[in-house]
Amino acid sequence: MSKQSQPSTTRLNPPVFNRIVVIGLGLIGSSLALAAREKGLAKQVVGISRRDSTLELALSLGIIDRAEPSLEAIAPELGAGDLVVIGVPTLTVPAVLKDCHRLLSSDVTLTDVASVKGSVISAAIDIYGSMPSQLVPGHPIAGSEKSGVTAATADLFADHRVILTPEVTTGTSHIKGVSDLWSGVGAIVTNMDSQEHDEILAATSHLPHFLAYSLVDTLAAMGDNREIFRYAAGGFRDFTRIAASDPVMWRDIALANKDAILVILDQVMDNFKEMRKAIEGGDQDYLMDVFTRARDARNHFGKLLDSKALNSPMTEKTINYVVAPGGNAQGDIRVPGDKSMSHRSIMLGSLADGLTEVTGFLEGEDSLATLQAFRDMGVIIEGPEQGRVAIHGVGLHGLKAPTKPLYLGNSGTSIRLLSGLLAGQSFDTELTGDSSLSGRPMGRVANPLAEMGAVIETAPGGTPPLKIKGGQTLKPINYVMPIASAQVKSCVLLAGLYTEGQTSVVEPAPTRDHTERMLRGFGYPVTTDGDKASLSGGGSLTATRIDVPADISSAAFFMVAAAIVPGSDITLRHVGVNPTRIGVINILRQMGTNIELSNEIEVGGEPVADIRVRYAPLQGINIPEDQVPLAIDEFPVLFVAAACAEGITVLTGAEELRVKESDRIQSMADGLVTLGVDAQSTPDGIRIVGGGSSHASGTLGSGTVHSHDDHRIAMAFAIAGLRASGEILVEDCNNVATSFPDFVGLAQKVGLSISLKSA
Ligand code: S3P
């Protein structure tokens, strides 16, 4: 039988393939065929099924253009530019691969959709003798408990992940074709090692299905099961929806991914045994611990999934900012909570005795990474819920060994501060992070900690991961810091909590002192004598309440927005104005901006104020070097102010900017040059020739700039749009979520014309 349907829908895209042949018209195969047909991704979509009735249905539902009973019937027509998709259950894949080997030339692209990748790859190697370069193993993480051709929907894959597990020998043109196909149907495509794929899926997909099948089967076997099911609503329904899935598919998955599944199944069974013991023995604490930890982890991961954020080993859709030229800078806003204080509230709250309640907590990826690290060490942390967090402190010696490396994402503050307090624990830890963090210098903390007797191993080059050996006796030191770094100072002081005697840090220039202030807030004495901060080990922290003010580093973007647009007037509420953080105010004032502070109060030992910024013409200046540590995170956006000022601005003594989330001197110099600014980087700073502030827009040019995966670079160039002559495309802005989750919303509110574009 060979049947053709009516010509398909309008072709929206140039076709990726000449023909797409889908073998197996189950839910996935037929949804892919339908989506590919609707999106015009092939000149012809062919369906293969052994069942005539399936083919008839697929034709009549407009899922395929042409129906064939077997691969044999179409194989002679296939060659380069054609794709065969194996859409059959996992254990049937080898039989289909044998047909492919026998019938298809090596230039036909081949892919599959099975949920287990290791078994597909080893079957291919058995059949072909080695991994065929035309085969791109794939797995769409999409589906439903419904099966078959009638359940097909064209949007099944939209915004779902598809994991490809090519081998080193897989042909790049084949990988590109398959990747383009999946992107074309709206999926987010990720490449991954096949073994890693199988382990992750065993835990996140396979295990939940087996638990659901097992629970329903247990209840079904009980005496009066009709009565039981009648009352089994709510939780039962939610939990067991997936037990209605296709048994053949799940039998195949269970057998094909046996090793990885057994590992995770054993872990859950051990956990069950412990829970049984606790219930039998009335161990309330155990149950509260497990339930609270699990609830919070569920909420945390739910949030991460919603915001497509951190901890995911999969790459996400890249977000770009499109900033239209011009716009206003007017309004009255509150930016999110201070990042530095948010980190420290979790750390000190966890080490305190009692319940610490935090408000204003920054729900950005960096501070959430710190929060998750403490959960991984057994601390029960409720929230965050609209900036509220409740931390059930475990005391200085109550942390538990984490079962896996602590993943700290992009966050330098997390890894450096944690290394100090983990050096004093009885257990070993490993600290890891994303690719940016993995390139940042850690010798600056490992060296003083080693002097204190800590045992810490870094990767070659002094970068993460950090392996910290527990059980060491730390001794106090008097550390004279070679660089002005609050992270290093805090790290040494936190390690000092675990020593007998007085630990001191002397800084070459004042740096943010939130650790010292917050320790005092927790009742822990810290003395400051000029450039020296000291504490003695052996005390304890008492739980407290913390109100985290708005982050001056986030406020800085809108301060500069108002400073560069004539007629602007912006008020930023409840901003932390700790004297060690106000370099941005001092520098902008020196350049001419009109800045007023009002409602100045002290909250939990930290000064807070409303900041009103009004436009006044800007002058270029030589930035005083003593302001560098006080404005260390604000320079990217200050460079935008400099580019809009009259005259030349020169920054020196700021080599630290080269080892932030990106090399901020180079990232900014490159982007500014793209925008037509005369900006020259120097080893320790930058020289920027301002374009003058006499006209409202067009001081800066337009074009495409890159964030270098650095949140503050992305936001700085968004602000630059206010004075640009044309559109600025800022590439790769996902990282803004590390410190300023709703930057775009607030930017639009004050009058920037900024929109998101995913790539
Ligand atoms: C921070 C200190 C600074 C700063 C970072 C936050 C902190 O880093 O750049 O964003 O919270 O202690 P350095 O200590 O490396 O200067």
Residues whose N, C-alpha, C, O or C-beta is under 5 A from the ligand:
A	BS01	S3P	S340 T413 A484 S485 A486 Q487 V488 I632 D633
